[in-house]
Amino acid sequence: MSRYFATDPEVVRLSVSAVVLRGSGSRAGEILLIRRSDNGHWGIPGGYVEPGESVSRAVARETREETGYEVEVGRLVGVYSDPCRQVIEYPDGGRVHSVNLCFLARALSAGPPTTPEEILEVGFFPVRALPDPMVPIHGIRIRDALAGGRTAVR
């Protein structure tokens, strides 16, 4: 299980995440969330960018791996780098300062998730009825994505 808000990072890594929306009509305003196996909290899909991979491809890959959904990657919501919120301590004691690029995305087609060991549940939730507990930093990203700003948060 990872621990958020660790101190003294050893390395900086680039990560991505996505606020994935679905539907129109009665389903408009639903967000795709995952319940993490490491802490049982709900959050948005995401992970680290692999060497040689663009951030757009990383967002699409991580979302597909964790949720099974193909997505259309949209605008950049924000760049999240505050070490008070972005340093994670892993079970091996490694402390990573993650600089995260969060994107808005639209859900397309669904298939099976490919990293089920990381995820307990996947589901769409109405914007006004998100489940608890939520990964704190993901709640901030969702709020920023739904604010609809024309420029990215940083």
Secondary structure, DSSP 8 states (H G I E B T S, - for coil): --EES-SS-SEEEEEEEEEEEE-SGGGTTEEEEEEETTT--EE--EEE--TT--HHHHHHHHHHHHH-EEEEEEEEEEEE--HHHHEEE-TTS-EEEEEEEEEEEEEEEE---S-TTTEEEEEEEETTS--SSB-HHHHHHHHHHHHT-SS-B-
